[in-house]
Amino acid sequence: MRILFIHQNFPGQFKFLAPALAADGKNQVVAFTLKKDPPPEWQKVRMVGYGYARGSTPGIHPWISNFESQTIRGEAAFRAALALRSSGFYPDVIIANPGWGESLFLKDVWPNARLGLYCEFYYQLHGADVGFDREFPLEDAGELCRVRLKNANNLLHFEIADAGISPTKWQASTFPEPFRSKITVIHDGIRCDWVVPDPSVRLTLNDHLNLCKDDEIVTFVNRNLEPYRGYHIFMRAIPQILVSRPKARILIVGGDGVSYGAQPPQGRTWKEIFLDEVKGKIDRSRVHFLGKIPYQIFTQLLQLSTVHVYLTYPFVLSWSLLEAMSAGCAIVASDTLPLHEAIRHDETGRLVDFFDAQGLADEVCTLLNEPATRARLGTHARRFAQANYDLTTVCLPQQLKWVQALAK
């Protein structure tokens, strides 16, 4: 097959699938990426960069600014596709993350190609992330109109796409019919052979703090520390955890930016805002902000964890939760819909109300005091991850079958 991948930050969610198809030797695999001066090849995937010729219009109506950006990127990919076609490349299959708009016009270049979409999330006005956290109410009722228009890109893709793939049942369920019936649920996959329990793990922080499994460690991991992933709730639980468990240390991973949701007040970060809220109630020598860390250190952190905390709005499920399960962590997670597929209460982890900082602290402290319960939960969590999310034995074989079915 001739296969074209589209992702503005390739490989993104295709970091395992694209190389697996290229490694076959029978397939010709090309990827579009917005990266400046990409290497000509990555793991046998031919890389093609594209750039857009203009930026967003100053002063454009805020409800349609997102769609204009998607149109600009769509045009850039369209122009790159024309050039690729002129070189003689005609894909049988196009696989795209449509979120940034690049795949909007590719069927106009290759009308006979089969288009498969990575279906990450369909924006909801009610019942998902919007309006979930009343601490951050909508400042303008028109925000709901803006959210509705954010789906324009999705709706235009439904008209041209032949199939979809979504990592979780809940994420797939956010899409409307009739397109929902075209979506196959297959997770991106976790390397359960890489992320494994290791009772001998040791980690040195700041060149002087040496930690091992005998230490009492509570871990919390986000790409960025922000309300969408419950950072504010976790910070409010820390004072009680530190008082109740005088030997416990808190290790927090995440950047200072925003991945999802609203920006913090100008000149501040969400990290600073909620750290300041508890500043006088915590011992900073026991609370460690690690920022963004290399993957190897992240893996060791999970192996080191005594109790791992994961919180999220009803939104896209993080890989880090499943990797924590693969590492055999004892997990306390928010009782929100995306978690229900992975965390079965008192079997693969413990669920607590997202907004209940007191209940979160109580559950963490309970598990810190019960090593046998932690061992049981961690063992079951790893088995569940292996059975449902392992890349090599479960997800990648299913993804390859999905591509074959898409081609036919």
C-alpha positions as CSV (number, residue, x, y, z in Angstrom):
1,M,0.0,0.0,0.0
2,R,0.9,3.7,-0.4
3,I,0.0,5.3,2.9
4,L,0.0,9.0,3.8
5,F,0.0,10.1,7.5
6,I,-1.0,13.7,8.5
7,H,-0.1,15.2,11.9
8,Q,1.2,18.7,12.4
9,N,3.5,17.3,15.1
10,F,4.2,13.9,13.5
11,P,4.4,11.2,14.7
12,G,2.0,12.1,17.5
13,Q,-0.5,9.3,18.1
14,F,1.0,7.4,15.1
15,K,4.5,6.9,16.6
16,F,4.0,3.1,16.6
17,L,1.6,2.6,13.7
18,A,3.5,4.5,11.0
19,P,6.9,2.8,11.6
20,A,5.2,-0.6,11.8
21,L,3.6,-0.1,8.4
22,A,6.9,1.2,6.9
23,A,8.9,-1.7,8.4
24,D,6.7,-4.1,6.4
25,G,8.9,-3.4,3.3
26,K,5.9,-3.7,1.0
27,N,4.4,-0.4,1.9
28,Q,5.4,3.1,0.9
29,V,4.7,5.4,3.9
30,V,4.9,9.2,3.7
31,A,4.1,11.7,6.5
32,F,3.2,15.4,6.4
33,T,4.5,17.4,9.3
34,L,4.6,21.1,10.2
35,K,8.1,20.7,11.7
36,K,10.6,23.0,10.1
37,D,13.2,21.2,8.1
38,P,12.2,17.7,9.0
39,P,14.7,14.9,8.3
40,P,14.1,13.2,5.0
41,E,13.2,9.9,6.7
42,W,12.2,8.8,10.2
43,Q,12.1,5.0,10.9
44,K,11.6,4.3,7.1
45,V,8.8,6.9,6.9
46,R,9.5,9.6,4.2
47,M,9.0,13.0,5.8
48,V,7.4,15.9,3.9
49,G,7.3,19.3,5.6
50,Y,4.7,21.9,4.8
51,G,4.4,25.5,6.0
52,Y,1.6,28.0,5.7
53,A,2.0,31.3,3.9
54,R,-0.1,33.5,6.2
55,G,-1.1,33.8,9.8
56,S,-4.5,34.4,11.3
57,T,-6.4,37.6,10.6
58,P,-6.0,40.3,13.2
59,G,-9.3,41.1,14.8
60,I,-11.2,38.2,13.3
61,H,-14.4,37.2,15.1
62,P,-13.2,35.0,18.1
63,W,-15.9,32.4,17.5
64,I,-14.3,31.5,14.1
65,S,-10.6,32.1,14.8
66,N,-10.1,28.4,15.3
67,F,-11.7,27.5,12.0
68,E,-9.7,30.1,10.2
69,S,-6.5,28.5,11.6
70,Q,-7.7,25.1,10.5
71,T,-8.4,26.4,7.0
72,I,-5.0,28.0,6.8
73,R,-3.3,24.7,7.7
74,G,-5.7,22.8,5.4
75,E,-4.6,25.0,2.5
76,A,-0.9,24.5,3.4
77,A,-1.4,20.7,3.4
78,F,-3.4,20.9,0.2
79,R,-0.5,22.8,-1.6
80,A,2.0,20.2,-0.3
81,A,-0.3,17.4,-1.5
82,L,-0.5,18.9,-5.0
83,A,3.3,18.9,-5.1
84,L,3.5,15.4,-3.9
85,R,0.9,14.3,-6.5
86,S,2.9,15.9,-9.2
87,S,5.9,13.7,-8.2
88,G,3.7,10.6,-8.9
89,F,2.6,9.7,-5.4
90,Y,-1.0,8.5,-5.1
91,P,-1.9,7.2,-1.7
92,D,-4.3,4.3,-1.2
93,V,-4.9,5.3,2.4
94,I,-4.7,8.7,4.2
95,I,-4.6,8.5,8.0
96,A,-5.0,11.9,9.7
97,N,-5.5,13.6,13.0
98,P,-8.0,16.1,11.7
99,G,-7.9,18.4,14.7
100,W,-5.7,21.1,13.1
101,G,-7.5,21.0,9.7
102,E,-4.7,19.6,7.5
103,S,-6.8,16.8,6.0
104,L,-9.8,19.0,5.0
105,F,-8.9,19.2,1.3
106,L,-6.8,16.1,0.6
107,K,-9.7,14.2,-1.0
108,D,-9.8,17.0,-3.5
109,V,-6.3,16.1,-4.5
110,W,-6.7,12.3,-4.2
111,P,-10.4,11.5,-4.5
112,N,-9.9,7.8,-4.7
113,A,-7.8,7.6,-1.5
114,R,-9.5,6.1,1.6
115,L,-9.5,8.6,4.5
116,G,-9.3,7.4,8.1
117,L,-9.5,9.9,11.0
118,Y,-8.1,9.7,14.4
119,C,-11.2,10.6,16.4
120,E,-9.9,12.2,19.6
121,F,-12.8,14.3,20.8
122,Y,-16.0,15.9,19.6
123,Y,-16.8,19.1,21.5
124,Q,-19.9,19.0,23.7
125,L,-21.9,21.9,25.0
126,H,-23.1,19.8,28.0
127,G,-22.1,16.6,29.8
128,A,-18.3,16.7,29.2
129,D,-15.6,19.3,29.9
130,V,-17.6,22.5,29.2
131,G,-19.2,23.7,32.4
132,F,-17.9,20.7,34.4
133,D,-16.0,22.8,36.9
134,R,-18.1,25.5,38.4
135,E,-15.1,27.1,40.0
136,F,-14.3,28.4,36.5
137,P,-17.7,29.5,35.1
138,L,-18.0,30.8,31.5
139,E,-17.4,34.5,31.5
140,D,-19.5,35.0,28.4
141,A,-22.6,33.0,27.5
142,G,-21.3,33.2,23.9
143,E,-18.6,30.8,24.8
144,L,-21.1,28.0,24.1
145,C,-21.5,29.4,20.6
146,R,-17.8,29.3,20.1
147,V,-17.6,25.7,21.3
148,R,-20.4,24.7,18.9
149,L,-18.5,26.3,16.0
150,K,-15.3,24.4,17.0
151,N,-17.0,21.3,15.6
152,A,-17.3,22.8,12.1
153,N,-13.9,21.1,11.3
154,N,-15.2,17.8,12.5
155,L,-18.4,18.0,10.6
156,L,-16.7,18.8,7.3
157,H,-14.4,15.8,7.8
158,F,-17.4,13.5,8.4
159,E,-18.6,14.2,4.8
160,I,-15.3,12.9,3.3
161,A,-14.0,10.3,5.8
162,D,-14.4,6.6,5.2
163,A,-13.6,5.4,8.8
164,G,-12.4,6.6,12.2
165,I,-10.3,5.2,15.0
166,S,-10.6,6.3,18.6
167,P,-8.5,5.4,21.7
168,T,-11.3,4.9,24.1
169,K,-15.0,4.0,24.1
170,W,-15.9,7.2,25.9
171,Q,-14.0,9.4,23.4
172,A,-15.8,7.6,20.6
173,S,-19.1,8.1,22.3
174,T,-18.7,11.9,22.1
175,F,-19.1,11.8,18.3
176,P,-22.6,12.0,16.8
177,E,-24.3,9.5,14.6
178,P,-24.1,8.5,11.8
179,F,-20.3,9.0,11.9
180,R,-20.0,7.3,15.3
181,S,-20.8,4.0,13.7
182,K,-17.8,4.4,11.5
183,I,-15.4,4.6,14.5
184,T,-13.4,1.6,15.7
185,V,-12.1,1.8,19.3
186,I,-8.5,0.8,19.5
187,H,-6.1,2.4,21.9
188,D,-2.8,3.9,20.7
189,G,-1.0,1.3,22.8
190,I,1.3,1.3,25.9
191,R,4.7,-0.4,25.9
192,C,4.0,-2.7,28.9
193,D,7.3,-4.4,28.2
194,W,9.1,-1.1,28.8
195,V,7.0,0.3,31.7
196,V,7.3,-2.5,34.3
197,P,7.3,-2.7,38.1
198,D,10.9,-2.5,39.5
199,P,11.2,-2.9,43.3
200,S,14.9,-2.1,43.0
201,V,14.4,1.3,41.4
202,R,16.3,4.3,42.7
203,L,16.0,7.9,41.7
204,T,18.1,11.0,42.6
205,L,16.5,14.4,42.6
206,N,18.4,17.7,42.5
207,D,21.7,15.8,42.8
208,H,21.2,15.1,46.5
209,L,17.8,13.6,47.3
210,N,18.1,9.8,46.9
211,L,14.8,7.9,46.8
212,C,13.9,4.2,46.7
213,K,10.8,2.0,47.1
214,D,11.2,2.2,50.9
215,D,10.3,5.9,50.7
216,E,6.7,7.0,50.9
217,I,6.1,8.7,47.5
218,V,2.9,10.3,46.2
219,T,3.1,11.1,42.4
220,F,1.1,13.4,40.2
221,V,1.8,13.7,36.5
222,N,0.4,16.1,33.9
223,R,1.7,17.5,30.6
224,N,1.0,20.9,32.1
225,L,-0.3,21.7,35.6
226,E,-3.8,23.0,35.1
227,P,-7.4,22.6,36.2
228,Y,-8.4,20.3,33.4
229,R,-6.2,17.6,34.9
230,G,-7.3,18.4,38.5
231,Y,-4.1,20.2,39.6
232,H,-6.1,22.6,41.8
233,I,-7.8,19.7,43.6
234,F,-4.6,17.8,44.2
235,M,-2.9,20.9,45.6
236,R,-5.7,21.3,48.1
237,A,-5.3,17.7,49.2
238,I,-1.6,18.0,49.9
239,P,-1.7,19.7,53.3
240,Q,-3.7,16.9,54.9
241,I,-1.5,14.2,53.2
242,L,1.6,15.8,54.6
243,V,0.2,16.1,58.1
244,S,-1.3,12.6,58.2
245,R,1.8,11.0,56.7
246,P,4.9,12.8,58.1
247,K,7.3,10.8,56.0
248,A,5.5,11.2,52.7
249,R,7.0,13.2,49.8
250,I,5.0,14.6,46.9
251,L,6.5,14.5,43.4
252,I,4.7,16.6,40.8
253,V,5.5,16.4,37.1
254,G,4.3,19.0,34.6
255,G,5.0,22.2,32.8
256,D,3.8,25.7,33.5
257,G,1.8,26.2,30.3
258,V,-1.8,25.3,29.3
259,S,-2.6,22.2,27.2
260,Y,-6.4,22.5,27.6
261,G,-9.0,25.0,28.8
262,A,-8.6,28.7,29.7
263,Q,-5.4,30.6,30.3
264,P,-4.7,31.8,33.8
265,P,-4.9,35.5,34.8
266,Q,-2.3,37.4,32.9
267,G,1.2,37.2,34.2
268,R,0.6,34.1,36.3
269,T,0.5,30.3,35.9
270,W,-2.0,27.9,37.3
271,K,1.0,26.3,39.1
272,E,1.7,29.5,41.0
273,I,-1.9,30.3,41.7
274,F,-2.8,27.0,43.5
275,L,0.6,26.7,45.1
276,D,0.1,30.1,46.6
277,E,-3.3,29.0,47.9
278,V,-1.7,26.3,50.1
279,K,1.7,27.9,50.6
280,G,1.4,28.4,54.4
281,K,0.0,24.9,54.9
282,I,2.7,22.8,53.3
283,D,6.3,21.9,54.0
284,R,8.0,22.9,50.7
285,S,10.9,20.6,51.5
286,R,8.6,17.6,51.0
287,V,6.8,18.9,47.8
288,H,8.9,18.6,44.7
289,F,8.0,20.2,41.4
290,L,10.0,18.4,38.7
291,G,8.8,20.3,35.6
292,K,9.0,18.3,32.4
293,I,11.2,15.3,32.6
294,P,12.8,12.8,30.2
295,Y,10.7,9.6,29.5
296,Q,13.2,7.4,31.3
297,I,13.0,9.5,34.5
298,F,9.2,9.5,34.1
299,T,9.2,5.7,34.0
300,Q,11.4,5.5,37.1
301,L,9.1,7.9,38.8
302,L,6.1,5.6,38.3
303,Q,8.1,2.6,39.4
304,L,9.0,4.5,42.6
305,S,5.5,5.7,43.3
306,T,3.8,4.4,46.5
307,V,0.4,6.0,45.4
308,H,-0.2,7.7,42.1
309,V,-2.9,10.3,41.7
310,Y,-4.7,11.0,38.3
311,L,-7.5,13.4,38.0
312,T,-9.3,14.7,34.9
313,Y,-12.3,16.6,33.6
314,P,-14.5,14.5,31.3
315,F,-12.0,14.8,28.5
316,V,-9.3,12.9,26.6
317,L,-7.7,10.2,28.7
318,S,-3.9,10.6,29.3
319,W,-1.4,7.9,28.3
320,S,0.3,8.5,31.7
321,L,-2.6,6.9,33.5
322,L,-2.2,3.7,31.5
323,E,1.5,3.8,31.9
324,A,1.0,4.1,35.7
325,M,-1.2,1.0,35.5
326,S,1.5,-0.8,33.5
327,A,4.1,0.1,36.2
328,G,1.9,-1.5,38.8
329,C,1.0,1.7,40.6
330,A,-1.6,1.9,43.3
331,I,-3.8,4.6,41.7
332,V,-6.3,7.0,43.1
333,A,-8.3,8.6,40.3
334,S,-11.2,10.9,39.7
335,D,-14.7,9.3,39.3
336,T,-15.2,10.9,35.9
337,L,-16.4,9.1,32.8
338,P,-13.1,8.7,30.9
339,L,-11.7,6.8,33.9
340,H,-14.4,4.1,34.0
341,E,-13.0,2.0,31.2
342,A,-9.6,1.6,33.0
343,I,-10.1,2.1,36.7
344,R,-12.6,-0.3,38.3
345,H,-13.1,0.8,41.9
346,D,-11.1,-1.3,44.4
347,E,-10.0,-3.6,41.6
348,T,-7.5,-1.6,39.4
349,G,-7.5,1.5,41.5
350,R,-9.7,3.7,43.7
351,L,-12.1,6.3,42.5
352,V,-13.0,9.5,44.3
353,D,-15.2,12.5,43.5
354,F,-13.2,14.9,41.3
355,F,-14.0,17.9,43.5
356,D,-13.5,16.3,46.9
357,A,-10.0,17.3,48.0
358,Q,-10.7,15.9,51.5
359,G,-11.9,12.6,50.1
360,L,-8.8,12.4,47.8
361,A,-6.5,13.0,50.7
362,D,-8.2,10.4,52.8
363,E,-8.0,7.8,50.1
364,V,-4.3,8.5,49.4
365,C,-3.5,8.2,53.2
366,T,-5.5,5.0,53.5
367,L,-3.5,3.4,50.7
368,L,-0.2,4.7,52.1
369,N,-1.1,2.8,55.3
370,E,-2.1,-0.4,53.5
371,P,0.8,-2.1,51.6
372,A,-1.2,-5.3,50.9
373,T,-4.1,-3.3,49.3
374,R,-1.6,-1.3,47.3
375,A,0.0,-4.5,46.0
376,R,-3.3,-6.0,45.1
377,L,-4.5,-2.9,43.2
378,G,-1.1,-2.5,41.4
379,T,-1.1,-6.2,40.3
380,H,-4.6,-6.0,39.0
381,A,-3.9,-2.6,37.3
382,R,-0.9,-4.0,35.4
383,R,-2.8,-7.2,34.3
384,F,-5.6,-5.0,33.0
385,A,-3.2,-2.8,31.1
386,Q,-1.5,-5.8,29.6
387,A,-4.8,-7.3,28.6
388,N,-6.3,-4.2,27.1
389,Y,-3.7,-1.6,26.2
390,D,-0.4,-3.5,25.5
391,L,1.0,-2.2,22.2
392,T,2.7,-5.3,20.9
393,T,0.1,-8.0,21.7
394,V,-3.2,-6.0,21.6
395,C,-3.3,-2.5,20.1
396,L,-0.8,-2.6,17.2
397,P,-2.2,-5.8,15.7
398,Q,-5.7,-4.3,15.8
399,Q,-4.5,-1.0,14.3
400,L,-2.8,-2.9,11.4
401,K,-6.1,-4.8,10.8
402,W,-8.0,-1.5,10.8
403,V,-5.6,0.0,8.2
404,Q,-6.1,-3.1,6.0
405,A,-9.9,-2.9,6.4
406,L,-9.7,0.8,5.5
407,A,-7.8,0.1,2.4
408,K,-10.4,-2.4,1.2
